[in-house]
Amino acid sequence: MNSALSMAGMALRAGRLEVGEDPAGDACRERRCRLLLTASDAGESTLRRSARLAQEGQCLTLALPFTREELGAALGRGSCAIAAVTDLGLARAIADRLAAQDPERYGEAAQRLRLKAERAAQRRERSGKQPRDGRNCAPVKYRNKP
């Protein structure tokens, strides 16, 4: 299996991938979408809709070199024409893997996502917020119930 497809499957298992036109459209409208993926054999109306949603949600869109059946098989579905990645790190990883296979076609998108990730890291540093992984939080004290 292709590494970009396996990363998309990983994003789905992590809950960071919206599969299908309606869930992907909702993610774009709510501006949670970081990367909008379309299958190579998606219909004209789907491509028009994905371009409009990407513009509305201010996210990047990529036409994958995989068919609907290949994308759907990687995501555990029969077929899938459109999917939205909602995590910036996973979106960057997918774009990097696609750029490694075809730098001319996907290199610019990978560079843009790399720049977005760097800017997000800088904003996080300036805000002084700690990551939400629980390492820097005080331990929770539980009361014993009588």
C-alpha positions, -999 to 999 in steps of 0.1 A, spaced: 0 0 0 12 35 -7 26 55 22 3 85 16 -28 62 17 -15 46 49 -12 80 64 -47 88 54 -58 56 71 -39 66 102 -56 100 102 -90 82 100 -81 59 130 -70 90 149 -103 107 142 -86 135 122 -101 126 88 -137 134 76 -147 110 48 -174 119 22 -188 151 7 -210 161 36 -186 155 65 -157 171 45 -180 200 36 -189 205 73 -152 205 83 -144 231 56 -173 253 66 -162 252 102 -126 259 92 -113 227 108 -100 213 74 -63 216 68 -61 196 36 -89 185 13 -81 153 -7 -99 143 -39 -97 111 -59 -82 112 -94 -115 100 -110 -138 122 -90 -167 136 -109 -168 172 -122 -195 183 -97 -174 168 -69 -143 187 -81 -162 220 -84 -177 215 -49 -143 207 -34 -127 238 -50 -156 259 -36 -153 243 -1 -115 247 -1 -119 284 -9 -146 288 17 -126 270 44 -93 285 34 -76 252 31 -54 235 6 -68 209 -19 -49 181 -35 -60 158 -63 -46 124 -53 -31 100 -79 -55 73 -66 -89 63 -78 -120 64 -56 -118 26 -51 -81 28 -40 -88 57 -16 -119 40 -3 -101 7 3 -74 25 23 -102 41 45 -122 9 49 -150 20 26 -162 8 -8 -152 41 -25 -144 76 -15 -141 106 -37 -134 133 -11 -118 135 23 -108 163 47 -78 161 70 -84 182 101 -49 179 117 -21 200 104 7 175 113 -11 146 95 -19 169 65 18 178 63 28 142 65 5 132 37 16 161 15 53 152 22 48 116 12 30 127 -20 58 152 -27 84 125 -23 67 105 -51 60 134 -74 78 166 -64 67 186 -95 30 180 -87 29 181 -49 61 199 -39 45 233 -36 16 221 -15 40 203 8 61 235 12 29 255 20 19 230 47 54 230 61 53 268 64 18 267 81 31 242 106 61 263 114 39 294 119 16 274 142 46 263 163 58 299 166 24 311 177 23 283 203 57 293 216 47 330 219 15 322 237 34 303 264 8 275 265 18 241 274 8 211 253 -23 193 265 -7 159 270 -10 160 308 27 161 316 27 197 329 -6 195 348 -10 191 386 -21 156 396 -58 151 402 -67 143 438 -97 121 443 -117 121 474 -126 88 489 -164 83 490 -177 74 525 
